[in-house]
Amino acid sequence: MELQTLTYIVVGFTFALYFGIAIWSRASSTGEFYAAGRGVHPVANGMATAADWMSAASFISMAGLIAFNGYDASLFLMGWTGGYVLLAMLLAPYLRKFGKYTVPEFIGDRYYSQTARIVAVICLIVASITYVIGQMKGIGVAFSRFLEMDFATGLFIGMGIVFFYAVLGGMKGVTYTQIAQYCVLILAYTIPAVFISLNLTGNPFPQLGLFSGMVETGTPILVKLNQVVTDLGFAEYTAQKTNTLNMTLYTLSLMIGTAGLPHVIIRFFTVPKVRDARFSAGWALVFIAILYTTAPAVGAMARLNITNTIQTGEIGTPDGNLEYDKRPQWFKNWETTGLLKFEDKNGDGRIQYYNDKNKEFAKKAEAWGWKGNEMIKVDRDIMVLANPEIAQLPNWVIALVAAGGLAAALSTAAGLLLAISSSISHDLLKGVFAPNITEKQELLAARISMAGAIAVAGYLGLNPPGFAAQTVALAFGLAASSIFPALMMGIFAKRVNNVGAVAGMLVGISATLLYIFTFKGWFFIPGTAMLANTPANHFMGISPEAFGAVGAMLNFAVALTVSKMTAPPPEHIQHLVEDIRIPKGASGAIDH
């Protein structure tokens, strides 16, 4: 069966599954819409959390970044997995014990302030909207290639699917849909990885294949990859290429941003008890580890495959046949999407793919008649989706990968949009502006705000500020600089008061936004030259994606300083903070 037909069948089946689950589990109350009625089993919640967590950035973009950045991209693995451990150990159980529906509701009650609640909503929306842009990019990429439609059309279809099951089912519908999406995405990620690992190394486990010898030569795959890329003028794949300070802060920003993202935190509000929150966190980590331990192998093998598959030409011996098209079929397929482009600069019918910024190698290339790197565009978000085609795997594997990429993007987009919707309807409308509305009116408001959030996310997704993982990294930085410090101090620092918390959140997110906008070229002072987004211009070499850690430090410093200079929280609030941290069964413990 041809690929497009098979892809329509596989993707269509998964969409039908999602729609069926949404209809079966539609929410009939605010409790079901916001927290799935607090009746989700820990293992099921762990699987749903994993799907919520493993977004298009994890499925589609992370391996692409690993493929092209090598060692430097390991910070995504360390930051995102380490951050989840941080969330599971230091935040999730305590927030579940507090017994509220949303993160802003916790911040508003803990800091006894409607202002704090409103500021938390603003921070949540800014971070979540930025995050969901990356998911929309992933949806557009997957649709544009495998269903042979343009990026915008694919994005609009994805928006419609999310609208249907998220608006209808709320957290209850999203939870059970995400369980199905996890099964789809993990199979779609691991099956091609097993095939490719077998082809290259003879080892069926990609995690072990990454350190195994090549089938043909016995050369360790990373040694072979280093040789291949250095032969083309690139730096060694396994070498560190960015400064240590930036890499450290980038990793830290991803870690604490993970622990501050509300769409993951609210998943722990869906289980019956605090003990179940801890168990579901453990199960989620197991489910997440399956993909994250596979990603380094997928990235390395993808880079090796793409470099070996593209016809770079025999050095110094162009064959002169200008009519013979040496582009592989997978290359032609992806060219139609506009996400992969080449220009035959010297007219030899071959693709010269090398680092023309390496002056020493560029001189050699010029002597061979090469006139510059002819791979003028390689969108890194295509690597996981293109990898099975590059490796010439069966069509059913390629179709499964398309379904998995869509499942990853859709599952996280739904979680993010639900967090935005809940903050608007529950925290702003019900909590601040219209406390007397009925449950039915609140549920309607939640669905309307969800629809509005989907429209905004889709519009911004048409013009994303970078690769999916880069865009997501910006969202993590915003969450790290605003929400995470407020939650940590809310649980572990009873002396922090409402004035300090509000000041900290505003300073943290404002500093981070200013830094991001300045170096991403979205903001500059009239009459001055725009600062280029290069390490030389960055403050101490800190990239915009890494600045969230600095914003978090500013948040902590301002909140603690202002709290010391102002009146302490009321005594009942300080007792509340102590009670949250007391294990169940101890004297004075509370559980909801």
JOFENQUI-V621480 format. One line per field, one symbol per residue. ss: DSSP state (2 for helix, 1 for strand, 0 for the rest). psi: psi as a letter, one per 20 degrees, with the letter a starting at -180 (. if undefined). A space follows every 10 residues. Layout:
# JOFENQUI-V621480
ss: ???
psi: ???
This chain:
# JOFENQUI-V621480
ss: 0022222222 2222222222 2222000002 2222222200 0222222222 2220022222 2222222222 2222222222 2222222222 2222222200 0022222222 0002222222 2222222222 2222222222 2222220000 2222222222 2222222222 2222222222 2222222222 2222222222 2000022220 0010000001 2222222222 0000000000 0002222222 2222222200 0222222220 0002222222 2222222222 2222222222 2222222220 0000000000 0000000022 2222200001 1000000000 0000000022 2222222000 0000001102 2222222222 0000222222 2222222222 2222222222 2222222222 2220000022 2222222222 2222222222 2000000222 2222222222 2222222222 2200000222 2222222222 2222222220 0000000000 0000000022 2002220222 2222222222 2222200000 2222222222 2000000000 00
psi: pqggghghgg ghghghgggg ggghkqpirh hhghkkjkkp qggghgghgg ghgnahgggg hghgghghic hhiihggggh ghhhggghhi gghhhhhhkr hrghgggggh jlphghgggh ggggggghgg ghghhhgggg ggghghjlrr ggggghgggh gggghghgib hgggghhhgh hggghhghgh ghhggggggh ijpiohhhhh jrqqghiipp hhgggggghh ijjrqphjqp irqhgghghg ggghghhgii ohhggihiii qhrghhgggh gghhhghhhg ghihghgggg hgggghhhhp niqppjmqii nihoojpqhh ghghhhijip qqpnhjkjjr ooorniiohg hhgghhhijp kqpinipooi iighhhghgg jlrqhhgghh gghgghgggh ghgggghhgg ghhgggggfh hghmijqrhg hhgghghghg gghggggggh ihmqjaqghg ghhghhhghh iggghhgghh hiniipaggg gggggggghg gggggghgii jipqpqiqpp pqmqhhhqok joqhhiihhg hggggggggh ghhhirqrqq hhghhggghh ipqpirpjqq q.
